[in-house]
Amino acid sequence: MKFQFVPMDFNIKKMPDVSGVAVDSKDNIYYTTRICGSLNTPVMVLSPEGRYLRAFGTGMLKNAHGICIDREDNVYVVDGMRNCVFRFDPEGHHIGTIGTPDSPIDTGCVNYDYCTIQKSTDSFNHPAKIAATDGGDLFIADGYGNARVHHYSKDGKHIKSWGEPGTARGQFNVVHGIGVDDQNGDVYVCDRENERIQIFTFDGELRAVWDDIWRPTDVCVRGDNVYVAELGEIMFLDNVLYEPGSRTHHSQLRVFNRKGEELAQLGTADSGAHGSFFAAHAITVSHAGEILAGEVNFPREDVWIAYPEGRGMSCKFHPALQKFARTE
């Protein structure tokens, strides 16, 4: 299995960090950004070719971290800072909220440091990502200040939550990304700082664990394949600092079958090159079978101090949103 980078005509002035990405029934691209700056539009909508269509969420979203779109083209956006999930119609009109905005539940977490979490709860504390089943149920990865997966019904009612902080099977250290497999009734959870993906039933029963996944940030299940975005182990991010030279896995995308067998890798150690990644953070697959990947923490100066060894990084990078088409 091989993929090729596909240039897109981004007719917008500025593209900040892309924290989440999803496609609707027409393969229009919806992406979220946490660093709005002068753009100040946390949700952007592009055509399949990357042309600007519209934007929404201004004044409501403070930290748009993850996004998903259900089969009716309703849009769900996770706001980590406001500790809730906002629901929008396809045009961007707010039509509902899951959770109580600006009311994080106490888990003992200090400054979003997952190492300080004392307990997990069934309410939000800096949630990260979200996925929707074909039937409209929602699974939420929660996240930075909690160690929990939440299951909600289509109408926003809480069904069940599971998980607690730790390294044992079924426990989590940064529940970051989440994807659903409707065919088998599975939930794929990116257990980022435990460097693995854990697979559960929709009822929260652990089915399998995939180890040796390099800090997974997002996962998408399409057809018979599982697509994973990996942050890698080089960059300092979210209270994690590796000794210089002790880890070598760069940020990348990987494709697996449902057995966990690797089918493809995308990306090289040259993080600024087209088709490679500085900090892959979001992934989805269009109905046409194209991979869309978003990145965060892009360099804005010639020297990027987030690397432990302090090596300089060029600011001439590819766009924070990249597309790949399958070639074989």
RAKA-V24703 format. One record per residue. N is the residue number from 1. RES is the residue in one small letter. SS is DSSP state (H for helix, E for strand, L for the rest). OMEGA is omega in whole degrees, -180 to 180 (none if undefined). D_LAST is the distance of its C-alpha to the last C-alpha in Angstrom with 1 decimal. Layout:
# RAKA-V24703
<<N & RES & SS & OMEGA & D_LAST> <N & RES & SS & OMEGA & D_LAST>>
This chain:
# RAKA-V24703
<<1 & m & L & -179 & 5.4> <2 & k & L & 180 & 5.4> <3 & f & E & -179 & 7.3> <4 & q & E & 177 & 9.7> <5 & f & E & -179 & 13.3> <6 & v & E & 178 & 14.7> <7 & p & L & 176 & 18.5> <8 & m & L & -178 & 20.7> <9 & d & L & -180 & 24.3> <10 & f & L & -179 & 26.4> <11 & n & L & 176 & 29.8> <12 & i & L & -173 & 31.7> <13 & k & L & -172 & 34.2> <14 & k & L & 176 & 33.2> <15 & m & L & 178 & 30.4> <16 & p & L & -180 & 31.8> <17 & d & L & 177 & 30.1> <18 & v & L & -175 & 27.6> <19 & s & L & -180 & 28.6> <20 & g & E & 180 & 26.7> <21 & v & E & 179 & 24.2> <22 & a & E & 177 & 23.6> <23 & v & E & 176 & 22.6> <24 & d & L & -176 & 24.9> <25 & s & L & 179 & 24.4> <26 & k & L & -177 & 23.8> <27 & d & L & 168 & 21.2> <28 & n & L & -173 & 24.0> <29 & i & E & 174 & 23.7> <30 & y & E & 176 & 26.7> <31 & y & E & 179 & 27.2> <32 & t & E & 176 & 30.2> <33 & t & L & 180 & 31.9> <34 & r & L & -177 & 34.7> <35 & i & L & -171 & 36.1> <36 & c & L & -179 & 37.3> <37 & g & L & -179 & 39.9> <38 & s & L & 179 & 41.0> <39 & l & L & 172 & 38.1> <40 & n & L & 175 & 39.4> <41 & t & L & -173 & 36.8> <42 & p & L & 177 & 35.2> <43 & v & E & 180 & 32.7> <44 & m & E & 179 & 30.9> <45 & v & E & -179 & 29.1> <46 & l & E & 171 & 26.6> <47 & s & L & 177 & 24.9> <48 & p & L & 180 & 21.1> <49 & e & L & 178 & 21.2> <50 & g & L & 179 & 23.5> <51 & r & L & -178 & 26.9> <52 & y & E & 176 & 29.8> <53 & l & E & -179 & 31.2> <54 & r & E & 179 & 33.7> <55 & a & E & 179 & 34.6> <56 & f & E & 179 & 36.9> <57 & g & L & -178 & 38.4> <58 & t & L & 179 & 40.8> <59 & g & L & 180 & 44.0> <60 & m & L & -175 & 42.7> <61 & l & L & 178 & 39.8> <62 & k & L & -177 & 40.7> <63 & n & L & -179 & 37.7> <64 & a & E & -169 & 34.6> <65 & h & E & -179 & 32.3> <66 & g & E & -176 & 29.9> <67 & i & E & 170 & 29.0> <68 & c & E & -179 & 27.6> <69 & i & E & -179 & 27.8> <70 & d & L & -175 & 28.9> <71 & r & L & 176 & 28.2> <72 & e & L & -180 & 31.3> <73 & d & L & 168 & 29.9> <74 & n & L & -174 & 32.6> <75 & v & E & 179 & 31.8> <76 & y & E & -178 & 32.9> <77 & v & E & 177 & 33.4> <78 & v & E & 175 & 34.6> <79 & d & E & -177 & 37.4> <80 & g & L & -177 & 37.9> <81 & m & L & 179 & 41.2> <82 & r & L & 173 & 42.7> <83 & n & L & 177 & 41.6> <84 & c & E & 176 & 40.4> <85 & v & E & 178 & 37.7> <86 & f & E & 179 & 38.2> <87 & r & E & -180 & 37.1> <88 & f & E & 171 & 36.6> <89 & d & L & -175 & 36.1> <90 & p & L & -180 & 33.2> <91 & e & L & 177 & 35.5> <92 & g & L & 177 & 36.4> <93 & h & L & -178 & 39.8> <94 & h & E & -176 & 40.8> <95 & i & E & 178 & 41.4> <96 & g & E & -179 & 41.7> <97 & t & E & 173 & 41.8> <98 & i & E & -176 & 41.1> <99 & g & L & 179 & 43.4> <100 & t & L & -177 & 46.4> <101 & p & L & 173 & 45.6> <102 & d & L & -179 & 46.9> <103 & s & L & 179 & 48.1> <104 & p & L & 178 & 46.2> <105 & i & L & -177 & 47.4> <106 & d & L & 175 & 49.0> <107 & t & L & -175 & 47.0> <108 & g & L & -176 & 48.8> <109 & c & L & 179 & 45.9> <110 & v & E & 176 & 47.1> <111 & n & L & 177 & 45.2> <112 & y & L & 178 & 41.9> <113 & d & E & -175 & 41.9> <114 & y & H & -180 & 40.3> <115 & c & H & -178 & 42.5> <116 & t & H & 180 & 45.6> <117 & i & L & -179 & 44.6> <118 & q & L & -177 & 47.3> <119 & k & L & 175 & 46.3> <120 & s & L & -178 & 43.7> <121 & t & L & -180 & 44.7> <122 & d & L & 173 & 43.6> <123 & s & L & -170 & 43.9> <124 & f & L & 167 & 41.8> <125 & n & L & -178 & 42.1> <126 & h & L & 178 & 39.6> <127 & p & L & -172 & 36.6> <128 & a & L & -172 & 33.1> <129 & k & E & -177 & 30.3> <130 & i & E & 176 & 30.1> <131 & a & E & -179 & 27.9> <132 & a & E & 175 & 28.8> <133 & t & L & 177 & 28.4> <134 & d & L & 180 & 27.9> <135 & g & L & 176 & 31.7> <136 & g & L & 175 & 32.5> <137 & d & L & -176 & 33.5> <138 & l & E & 173 & 32.9> <139 & f & E & -173 & 32.2> <140 & i & E & 176 & 33.3> <141 & a & E & -172 & 32.8> <142 & d & E & -15 & 36.2> <143 & g & E & -177 & 35.7> <144 & y & L & -180 & 37.6> <145 & g & L & 179 & 41.1> <146 & n & L & 178 & 40.6> <147 & a & L & -166 & 38.6> <148 & r & E & 167 & 37.8> <149 & v & E & -180 & 35.4> <150 & h & E & 177 & 37.0> <151 & h & E & 178 & 36.4> <152 & y & E & 176 & 37.8> <153 & s & L & 180 & 38.1> <154 & k & L & -179 & 37.0> <155 & d & L & 172 & 40.5> <156 & g & L & 178 & 40.5> <157 & k & L & 180 & 42.6> <158 & h & E & 180 & 42.1> <159 & i & E & -176 & 41.1> <160 & k & E & 172 & 40.6> <161 & s & E & 176 & 39.7> <162 & w & E & 178 & 39.0> <163 & g & L & 177 & 38.6> <164 & e & L & -178 & 40.9> <165 & p & E & 178 & 40.8> <166 & g & L & -177 & 40.1> <167 & t & L & 180 & 37.8> <168 & a & L & 177 & 38.3> <169 & r & L & -177 & 35.8> <170 & g & L & 175 & 36.0> <171 & q & L & -174 & 37.4> <172 & f & E & 166 & 35.8> <173 & n & L & -173 & 36.0> <174 & v & L & 173 & 34.5> <175 & v & E & -166 & 32.9> <176 & h & E & -177 & 30.4> <177 & g & E & -178 & 27.3> <178 & i & E & 178 & 26.9> <179 & g & E & -177 & 24.4> <180 & v & E & 176 & 25.1> <181 & d & E & -177 & 23.5> <182 & d & L & -176 & 25.5> <183 & q & L & -178 & 24.3> <184 & n & L & -180 & 25.9> <185 & g & L & -177 & 28.4> <186 & d & E & 173 & 27.3> <187 & v & E & 178 & 27.7> <188 & y & E & -174 & 25.6> <189 & v & E & 176 & 28.0> <190 & c & E & 177 & 27.3> <191 & d & E & -160 & 30.3> <192 & r & H & -174 & 29.9> <193 & e & H & 167 & 32.7> <194 & n & H & 176 & 32.6> <195 & e & L & -180 & 29.0> <196 & r & E & 169 & 27.6> <197 & i & E & 177 & 26.2> <198 & q & E & -175 & 28.6> <199 & i & E & -177 & 27.8> <200 & f & E & 167 & 30.7> <201 & t & E & 176 & 31.6> <202 & f & L & 179 & 32.7> <203 & d & L & 177 & 36.2> <204 & g & L & 178 & 35.6> <205 & e & L & -178 & 35.5> <206 & l & E & -180 & 33.4> <207 & r & E & -176 & 30.8> <208 & a & E & 176 & 28.8> <209 & v & E & 174 & 28.4> <210 & w & E & 178 & 25.4> <211 & d & E & 178 & 27.0> <212 & d & L & 170 & 25.7> <213 & i & L & -166 & 24.0> <214 & w & L & 180 & 25.2> <215 & r & L & -178 & 27.3> <216 & p & E & -180 & 25.0> <217 & t & E & -178 & 25.8> <218 & d & E & -179 & 23.7> <219 & v & E & -180 & 21.5> <220 & c & E & 178 & 19.7> <221 & v & E & 178 & 18.8> <222 & r & E & -179 & 16.5> <223 & g & L & 180 & 15.8> <224 & d & L & -173 & 15.3> <225 & n & E & 178 & 14.2> <226 & v & E & -175 & 16.6> <227 & y & E & -174 & 16.0> <228 & v & E & 171 & 18.8> <229 & a & E & -179 & 20.4> <230 & e & E & 177 & 22.5> <231 & l & L & -177 & 25.6> <232 & g & L & -172 & 25.9> <233 & e & L & -177 & 29.2> <234 & i & L & -172 & 30.3> <235 & m & E & 173 & 31.6> <236 & f & L & -178 & 34.9> <237 & l & E & 174 & 34.7> <238 & d & L & 173 & 36.7> <239 & n & L & 177 & 39.4> <240 & v & E & 179 & 37.0> <241 & l & L & 178 & 37.8> <242 & y & L & 175 & 36.5> <243 & e & L & -180 & 38.6> <244 & p & L & 177 & 37.4> <245 & g & L & -177 & 35.1> <246 & s & L & 180 & 35.0> <247 & r & L & -175 & 31.5> <248 & t & L & -176 & 28.5> <249 & h & L & 179 & 25.5> <250 & h & L & 177 & 24.3> <251 & s & L & -177 & 23.0> <252 & q & E & 169 & 19.2> <253 & l & E & 175 & 16.7> <254 & r & E & 179 & 15.4> <255 & v & E & -180 & 13.4> <256 & f & E & 164 & 15.0> <257 & n & E & -175 & 15.5> <258 & r & L & 176 & 19.0> <259 & k & L & -178 & 20.4> <260 & g & L & 179 & 19.8> <261 & e & L & -176 & 17.4> <262 & e & E & -180 & 15.2> <263 & l & E & -177 & 11.4> <264 & a & E & 172 & 10.8> <265 & q & E & 176 & 13.4> <266 & l & E & 178 & 13.8> <267 & g & L & 179 & 17.0> <268 & t & L & 178 & 19.4> <269 & a & L & 176 & 23.2> <270 & d & L & -169 & 23.7> <271 & s & L & -180 & 24.1> <272 & g & L & -176 & 25.0> <273 & a & L & 173 & 22.0> <274 & h & L & -179 & 19.5> <275 & g & L & 174 & 16.6> <276 & s & L & -169 & 19.1> <277 & f & L & 173 & 21.7> <278 & f & L & 179 & 25.5> <279 & a & L & -179 & 26.0> <280 & a & E & -171 & 23.1> <281 & h & E & -176 & 25.1> <282 & a & E & 179 & 23.2> <283 & i & E & 171 & 19.9> <284 & t & E & -180 & 18.8> <285 & v & E & -178 & 15.9> <286 & s & L & 177 & 16.6> <287 & h & L & 176 & 16.8> <288 & a & L & 177 & 14.0> <289 & g & L & 179 & 11.7> <290 & e & L & 177 & 12.3> <291 & i & E & 172 & 13.7> <292 & l & E & -177 & 17.3> <293 & a & E & 178 & 19.2> <294 & g & E & -178 & 22.9> <295 & e & E & 178 & 25.1> <296 & v & L & 176 & 28.8> <297 & n & L & 179 & 31.6> <298 & f & L & 176 & 30.5> <299 & p & L & 176 & 32.9> <300 & r & L & 176 & 35.6> <301 & e & L & -179 & 37.6> <302 & d & L & 177 & 37.0> <303 & v & E & -177 & 37.9> <304 & w & L & -169 & 36.1> <305 & i & L & -180 & 38.4> <306 & a & L & 175 & 36.1> <307 & y & E & -176 & 34.8> <308 & p & L & -178 & 37.4> <309 & e & L & 174 & 37.8> <310 & g & L & -178 & 38.5> <311 & r & L & -178 & 36.3> <312 & g & E & 178 & 36.0> <313 & m & L & 178 & 32.9> <314 & s & L & 177 & 32.3> <315 & c & L & 179 & 32.6> <316 & k & L & -175 & 30.2> <317 & f & L & 172 & 27.1> <318 & h & L & 177 & 24.1> <319 & p & L & -179 & 24.7> <320 & a & L & 175 & 25.1> <321 & l & E & -178 & 22.4> <322 & q & E & 179 & 18.9> <323 & k & E & 180 & 15.8> <324 & f & E & 177 & 12.1> <325 & a & E & 178 & 9.3> <326 & r & E & -179 & 5.8> <327 & t & L & 177 & 3.8> <328 & e & L & none & 0.0>>
